[in-house]
C-alpha cells in the first residue's frame, strides 16, 4: 500500500471519527450515555471503517502476485530487453555497450 493511500485512509477515518463524536454528543444525552462512552464508540467505529477502507485495495498481493520485488524487476527487464542477463542485471544496448536495467 502506498504512502498516499495510507495517509488518505487515515485522514478519512479521522474525519469519520470526528463527525461521529460530534454527532454523538446530542445522541449521548438522549440515550443516557456519557460523552466518554460515546467518544469511545465513535472511535472504535472510525477505526473499523478506516481498516476496511485501507484493506479494500491491497495492491499486488490482492491479485495473487507473491513474487519479490527483484523477481518482478527481472521479469520486466526480460520482457523489455532480449539481451537481458539477470546475473549481472545488464543488457546489450543498440550501441553494443552493456547497460544496467533500470525498470
C-alpha positions as CSV (number, residue, x, y, z in Angstrom):
1,X,0.0,0.0,0.0
2,X,1.4,3.4,-1.0
3,X,2.1,6.2,1.5
4,X,-0.5,8.3,-0.3
5,X,-3.2,5.6,0.3
6,X,-2.3,5.2,3.9
7,X,-2.4,9.0,4.6
8,X,-5.7,9.3,2.7
9,X,-7.3,6.4,4.6
10,X,-6.0,7.7,7.9
11,X,-7.4,11.2,7.3
12,X,-10.7,9.7,6.1
13,X,-11.1,7.6,9.3
14,X,-10.2,10.5,11.5
15,X,-12.8,12.6,9.7
16,X,-15.4,10.0,10.2
17,X,-14.5,9.5,13.8
18,X,-14.6,13.3,14.4
19,X,-18.1,13.6,12.8
20,X,-19.3,10.6,14.8
21,X,-18.1,12.1,18.0
22,X,-19.6,15.5,17.2
23,X,-22.9,13.8,16.2
24,X,-23.0,11.5,19.2
25,X,-22.9,14.3,21.8
26,X,-26.6,15.1,21.2
27,X,-27.4,11.4,20.9
28,X,-25.5,10.7,24.1
29,X,-27.7,12.9,26.2
30,X,-30.8,11.3,24.7
31,X,-29.7,7.8,25.4
32,X,-28.0,8.4,28.7
33,X,-24.5,7.7,27.5
34,X,-21.7,9.7,28.9
35,X,-19.6,11.7,26.5
36,X,-16.6,9.4,27.1
37,X,-18.7,6.3,26.2
38,X,-20.0,8.0,23.0
39,X,-16.5,9.0,22.1
40,X,-15.2,5.5,22.6
41,X,-17.9,4.0,20.4
42,X,-17.3,6.6,17.7
43,X,-13.5,6.0,17.9
44,X,-13.9,2.2,17.5
45,X,-16.3,2.7,14.6
46,X,-13.9,5.1,12.9
47,X,-11.1,2.6,13.4
48,X,-13.1,-0.3,11.9
49,X,-14.2,1.9,9.0
50,X,-10.6,3.1,8.3
51,X,-9.3,-0.5,8.5
52,X,-11.9,-1.6,6.0
53,X,-11.0,1.2,3.6
54,X,-7.3,0.6,3.9
55,X,-7.7,-3.1,3.2
56,X,-10.0,-2.6,0.2
57,X,-7.1,-2.5,-2.2
58,X,-4.1,-4.4,-1.0
59,X,-2.0,-4.0,-4.2
60,X,-0.2,-6.8,-5.9
61,X,-0.9,-9.4,-3.2
62,X,-4.7,-8.8,-3.8
63,X,-4.2,-10.4,-7.3
64,X,-2.2,-13.3,-6.1
65,X,1.2,-11.9,-7.1
66,X,3.5,-13.1,-4.3
67,X,6.8,-12.6,-6.1
68,X,9.6,-10.5,-4.6
69,X,10.4,-7.1,-6.0
70,X,13.6,-8.5,-7.5
71,X,11.6,-11.2,-9.4
72,X,9.2,-8.6,-10.7
73,X,12.2,-6.4,-11.8
74,X,13.8,-9.4,-13.6
75,X,10.5,-10.2,-15.4
76,X,10.1,-6.6,-16.5
77,X,13.7,-6.5,-17.8
78,X,13.3,-9.8,-19.7
79,X,10.1,-8.5,-21.3
80,X,11.8,-5.3,-22.4
81,X,15.3,-6.4,-23.4
82,X,16.0,-9.5,-25.4
83,X,19.7,-9.5,-24.4
84,X,19.0,-9.1,-20.6
85,X,21.1,-11.1,-18.2
86,X,19.7,-11.4,-14.7
87,X,23.1,-12.5,-13.2
88,X,24.6,-9.1,-14.0
89,X,21.4,-7.1,-14.3
90,X,22.6,-5.8,-17.6
91,X,21.5,-5.8,-21.3
92,X,23.4,-5.0,-24.5
93,X,22.1,-1.7,-26.0
94,X,22.0,-0.7,-29.6
95,X,25.4,0.9,-29.1
96,X,26.9,-2.5,-28.3
97,X,27.6,-1.5,-24.7
98,X,26.3,-3.1,-21.5
99,X,23.7,-1.1,-19.6
100,X,22.0,-1.7,-16.2
101,X,18.3,-2.4,-16.4
102,X,16.6,0.4,-14.5
103,X,13.0,-0.8,-14.8
